[in-house]
Amino acid sequence: MKGISFLTDSSNKKVAVQIDLKTLDRFESEIEDLLDVIIAESRKDEPKKSWSEVKKNLKRKGKL
């Protein structure tokens, strides 16, 4: 894809991606969605909190 390059290690395994800023502007919402998925996937094994606990903490902090 034009504007996207993959960086590889010595064994030619893809290790990073480089995105041209013009391409980033054109596909901003798609890239944001991709990053959301990556973040969610990386946090899937973190401890879960109930909605009531989250809501209580937000109220205590004055954010709700």
N, C-alpha and C positions, 0 to 999 in steps of 0.2 A: 504494500500500500504506500502510495506517495506520501512523504512527510513522516514516515515511521521507520525507524531503524532498530534492529536488535543487536545488542552487544553480546559477544560470545566469549567463553573462556578458552583455555588452550586446547580443550578437547572438543571445541566447536558446539558446546552446549549453551543455549540461550540463557543469559543471566540477568539481563536488563533490557529495558526498552527506552528508546529516545524518541520523543515526539516533538516535531517542529511546532513552534508557537502558533503559526498560521493554521496548521492542522488542528491544533488544540482549540482555537477559537471556533472553527467550523463544526467541530464535534463535541463541544463543551458539555452538553447535557448527557450524551452517551458516555463520555469519559467519567463524568461525575457518578453516573450509575455504576460503571465498572468499579470505580474506587469504593463506592458504598458496599458492593458485593465482596470485594477483597477485604475490607475492614470487618464486615460481618463474619466472614469465613474465619478470619484470624482470631476473632473473639468467641467463637462458638463453644469453646471449652471453659470459658470463664464462669465463675459462680453466677447463678441467676438470682434476681430479686423480684419479689412480687410487686404488682402494680400498686398495691396499697402501701407497701414500704417505700417505694419510689415517690409516690404522691406525698407521703408524710414528710420525707426528707426535703422535697421541694417546698412544701409549705413552711417548714422550719427555717429554710434559707430565704424565705420571702420571695420565691420565684413562682409561686402559684397562688 
